[in-house]
Amino acid sequence: LHIIYIYYIRTNYLYIITISGTMKLPIVISALLLHCCLLVEPVKCSDVLNGILGSVRGFFAGPEQSLPLKRRGGSLVEHFNNVTVVDHMEENLPKVRFGHRVVDLFNGQHFDDILIDAPDEIRPAGVVAFYDSSNKECMKAYRNLNFDTLAETKLPARSRLFAARYDMYSAPKRAWYEFTPEMDLEKRFNVKTCPEVVFVSRKCNGQTIWCEKGKDPDDPALDLVGCEDYTEQCTEDLRTVWDGNGDLA
């Protein structure tokens, strides 16, 4: 990082900043903080500069000592800069699709977030196709539905109907985080068959009330959430399961 100071009009300083290599955002922020400091009170800026440079050195050097990582299931995975994280994900799962008319849902929270994004006045109804990518019979029946084709050609447009699919096998295994009951859309919707198509009322707004487990025994400053005692907003009376008879569209 090169900073060129140009003194002008008594106490004002102009900075020309160039960044090379893999310099990160903290460098730019530090330079801007120093600039502000000099504009206000240049005499005390040597102390500020020393503190900034120390922070920058610490950023690139990484933590000198990491605290023991406690986990509830999952496996420990080493990442960049000596950071260890807990990973619950399993490998060799079907890839998530993007940019399709039918949305691939990661989990129940993803479903809720999409509903929350739409105001109540314009939120469309929805339809979710549940399937199991590890079950050959289920996948055969799912393909026979031609769900993607129906969504593209016969079902109402996105503004009138939100269409999604949910892989009951991959969803809990794909997540690197702990898969809590609020995320388990299969269980939340009480799915009993495979495949199963569920129509969802536009009154479902995604406001699932998460279960609170109290304070983290390892860190009282944190609250733990995610357990069986949650409150489902998209209740059974707001959902309709297609019985498989007739044309789905």
C-alpha positions as CSV (number, residue, x, y, z in Angstrom):
1,L,0.0,0.0,0.0
2,H,1.4,3.4,-1.0
3,I,0.0,6.6,0.6
4,I,1.3,9.9,-0.7
5,Y,0.6,12.9,1.5
6,I,0.2,16.3,-0.2
7,Y,-0.1,19.1,2.3
8,Y,-2.3,22.0,1.2
9,I,-4.2,24.9,2.7
10,R,-2.7,24.6,6.2
11,T,-4.2,21.5,7.9
12,N,-5.8,19.6,5.0
13,Y,-4.2,16.5,3.6
14,L,-4.9,14.9,0.2
15,Y,-4.2,11.1,-0.2
16,I,-3.4,9.2,-3.3
17,I,-3.9,5.5,-2.5
18,T,-2.8,2.6,-4.6
19,I,-3.4,-1.0,-3.8
20,S,-1.4,-3.8,-5.2
21,G,-1.4,-7.6,-4.9
22,T,-4.0,-9.1,-2.6
23,M,-4.5,-6.1,-0.3
24,K,-7.8,-6.2,1.5
25,L,-10.5,-3.8,2.4
26,P,-9.2,-3.1,5.9
27,I,-6.2,-1.3,4.3
28,V,-8.5,1.2,2.5
29,I,-10.6,1.7,5.6
30,S,-7.5,2.4,7.7
31,A,-6.3,4.9,5.2
32,L,-9.7,6.7,5.2
33,L,-9.8,6.7,9.0
34,L,-6.3,8.3,9.1
35,H,-7.4,10.9,6.5
36,C,-10.4,11.9,8.7
37,C,-8.1,12.0,11.8
38,L,-5.7,14.4,10.0
39,L,-8.4,16.7,9.0
40,V,-9.7,17.0,12.5
41,E,-6.5,17.1,14.7
42,P,-3.2,16.2,12.9
43,V,-1.1,16.5,16.1
44,K,-2.5,13.3,17.7
45,C,-2.6,11.3,14.5
46,S,0.7,9.5,15.2
47,D,-1.1,7.5,17.9
48,V,-4.0,6.8,15.6
49,L,-1.6,5.7,12.9
50,N,0.2,3.3,15.2
51,G,-3.1,1.7,16.3
52,I,-4.2,1.4,12.7
53,L,-1.0,-0.2,11.5
54,G,-1.1,-2.7,14.4
55,S,-4.7,-3.7,13.5
56,V,-3.6,-4.2,9.8
57,R,-0.6,-6.3,10.9
58,G,-3.0,-8.4,13.0
59,F,-5.4,-8.8,10.1
60,F,-2.7,-10.3,7.8
61,A,-0.9,-12.3,10.5
62,G,-4.2,-13.9,11.7
63,P,-5.1,-14.9,15.2
64,E,-2.2,-15.8,17.5
65,Q,-4.3,-18.3,19.4
66,S,-7.7,-19.8,18.6
67,L,-10.2,-20.8,21.2
68,P,-11.2,-24.4,21.4
69,L,-14.1,-25.1,19.0
70,K,-17.1,-26.8,20.6
71,R,-19.6,-28.5,18.3
72,R,-22.8,-30.5,18.4
73,G,-22.4,-33.1,15.8
74,G,-20.8,-32.6,12.4
75,S,-17.0,-32.7,11.6
76,L,-14.2,-30.2,12.1
77,V,-12.9,-28.8,8.9
78,E,-9.7,-26.6,8.5
79,H,-10.2,-23.5,6.4
80,F,-8.2,-20.5,5.4
81,N,-6.0,-18.7,7.9
82,N,-6.0,-21.4,10.5
83,V,-9.8,-21.1,11.0
84,T,-11.6,-24.3,11.9
85,V,-15.3,-24.6,11.3
86,V,-18.0,-27.3,12.0
87,D,-19.3,-28.9,8.8
88,H,-22.4,-31.1,8.8
89,M,-22.5,-31.4,5.0
90,E,-22.2,-34.7,3.1
91,E,-20.6,-35.0,-0.3
92,N,-21.7,-36.4,-3.6
93,L,-25.3,-35.0,-3.4
94,P,-27.3,-33.7,-6.4
95,K,-26.3,-30.2,-7.3
96,V,-28.7,-27.3,-6.5
97,R,-30.2,-25.7,-9.6
98,F,-30.4,-21.9,-10.2
99,G,-32.3,-19.8,-12.6
100,H,-35.2,-22.2,-13.1
101,R,-38.9,-21.6,-13.0
102,V,-39.1,-24.2,-10.3
103,V,-36.9,-23.1,-7.3
104,D,-34.7,-25.6,-5.6
105,L,-35.4,-25.2,-1.8
106,F,-32.3,-25.6,0.4
107,N,-34.5,-26.0,3.5
108,G,-37.6,-24.7,5.3
109,Q,-36.0,-21.5,6.2
110,H,-35.3,-20.8,2.5
111,F,-39.0,-21.4,1.8
112,D,-39.9,-19.0,4.6
113,D,-37.5,-16.3,3.4
114,I,-39.0,-16.4,-0.1
115,L,-42.5,-15.9,1.3
116,I,-41.4,-13.1,3.6
117,D,-39.8,-11.2,0.7
118,A,-43.3,-10.6,-0.8
119,P,-45.7,-8.2,0.9
120,D,-49.0,-9.7,2.0
121,E,-51.0,-7.8,-0.7
122,I,-49.1,-9.2,-3.6
123,R,-47.8,-12.6,-2.3
124,P,-48.9,-15.4,-4.7
125,A,-50.0,-18.9,-3.7
126,G,-47.4,-21.6,-3.9
127,V,-46.8,-25.2,-4.9
128,V,-44.0,-27.4,-3.6
129,A,-43.1,-30.8,-5.1
130,F,-41.5,-33.1,-2.5
131,Y,-39.3,-36.0,-3.8
132,D,-36.4,-38.2,-2.7
133,S,-33.4,-38.3,-5.0
134,S,-32.1,-41.5,-3.4
135,N,-35.4,-43.4,-4.0
136,K,-35.6,-44.9,-7.6
137,E,-39.4,-45.5,-7.4
138,C,-40.0,-42.0,-6.1
139,M,-37.8,-40.4,-8.8
140,K,-39.6,-42.4,-11.5
141,A,-43.0,-41.1,-10.3
142,Y,-41.6,-37.6,-9.9
143,R,-40.3,-37.5,-13.5
144,N,-43.7,-38.7,-14.7
145,L,-45.2,-35.6,-13.2
146,N,-43.2,-33.4,-15.6
147,F,-43.3,-30.8,-12.9
148,D,-40.8,-28.5,-14.5
149,T,-42.7,-28.6,-17.8
150,L,-46.0,-28.0,-16.2
151,A,-44.6,-25.0,-14.3
152,E,-43.3,-23.5,-17.5
153,T,-46.3,-24.2,-19.8
154,K,-49.5,-24.8,-17.9
155,L,-49.3,-23.5,-14.3
156,P,-49.9,-19.8,-13.6
157,A,-47.0,-17.4,-14.0
158,R,-44.6,-16.7,-11.2
159,S,-46.5,-13.5,-10.2
160,R,-49.6,-15.7,-9.5
161,L,-47.9,-19.0,-8.4
162,F,-44.6,-19.7,-6.7
163,A,-43.3,-23.1,-7.7
164,A,-40.6,-25.0,-5.9
165,R,-39.3,-28.5,-5.3
166,Y,-37.7,-30.0,-2.2
167,D,-35.4,-33.0,-2.1
168,M,-36.2,-34.7,1.1
169,Y,-33.0,-36.8,0.9
170,S,-30.5,-34.1,0.1
171,A,-31.8,-31.1,2.0
172,P,-30.7,-32.2,5.5
173,K,-27.4,-33.7,4.2
174,R,-26.5,-30.7,2.0
175,A,-26.4,-28.2,4.9
176,W,-23.0,-27.5,6.4
177,Y,-24.8,-26.0,9.4
178,E,-26.9,-27.9,12.0
179,F,-30.2,-28.8,10.4
180,T,-32.8,-27.8,13.0
181,P,-36.5,-28.8,13.0
182,E,-37.6,-25.4,11.7
183,M,-35.5,-26.1,8.5
184,D,-37.1,-29.6,8.0
185,L,-39.9,-28.7,5.5
186,E,-40.7,-32.3,5.0
187,K,-41.6,-32.8,8.6
188,R,-43.2,-29.4,8.9
189,F,-45.6,-30.2,6.1
190,N,-46.1,-33.8,7.4
191,V,-45.2,-35.3,4.0
192,K,-46.3,-38.9,3.8
193,T,-45.9,-40.0,0.2
194,C,-43.1,-39.7,-2.4
195,P,-43.5,-37.7,-4.5
196,E,-46.0,-35.4,-2.9
197,V,-47.3,-32.1,-4.3
198,V,-48.5,-29.5,-1.8
199,F,-50.4,-26.4,-2.7
200,V,-49.8,-23.5,-0.3
201,S,-52.2,-20.6,0.4
202,R,-51.0,-17.0,-0.2
203,K,-51.8,-16.5,3.5
204,C,-48.6,-18.4,4.4
205,N,-46.2,-15.5,5.1
206,G,-43.1,-17.3,6.2
207,Q,-43.2,-16.0,9.8
208,T,-42.3,-19.3,11.5
209,I,-41.6,-18.7,15.2
210,W,-38.4,-20.5,16.0
211,C,-38.0,-22.5,19.2
212,E,-35.8,-20.9,21.8
213,K,-33.6,-23.1,24.0
214,G,-32.3,-20.4,26.3
215,K,-28.7,-19.3,26.9
216,D,-25.7,-21.0,25.5
217,P,-24.0,-22.7,28.4
218,D,-20.6,-22.0,26.8
219,D,-21.4,-18.3,26.2
220,P,-24.2,-16.7,28.2
221,A,-24.2,-13.8,25.8
222,L,-25.7,-16.0,23.1
223,D,-29.2,-17.4,22.8
224,L,-29.7,-20.9,21.3
225,V,-32.6,-21.4,18.9
226,G,-33.7,-24.4,16.9
227,C,-35.7,-27.2,18.5
228,E,-39.0,-29.1,18.2
229,D,-41.2,-26.6,20.0
230,Y,-41.5,-24.1,17.2
231,T,-44.7,-22.5,15.9
232,E,-45.7,-23.2,12.3
233,Q,-47.4,-20.3,10.6
234,C,-48.2,-22.2,7.4
235,T,-50.6,-24.5,9.2
236,E,-52.4,-27.5,7.8
237,D,-55.6,-25.6,7.0
238,L,-53.5,-23.4,4.6
239,R,-52.1,-26.3,2.7
240,T,-53.7,-28.8,0.3
241,V,-52.1,-32.0,-0.8
242,W,-52.7,-33.1,-4.4
243,D,-54.3,-36.6,-4.3
244,G,-52.7,-37.7,-7.6
245,N,-56.0,-37.9,-9.5
246,G,-56.5,-36.0,-12.7
247,D,-54.3,-33.4,-14.3
248,L,-52.0,-31.6,-11.8
249,A,-52.3,-28.3,-13.8
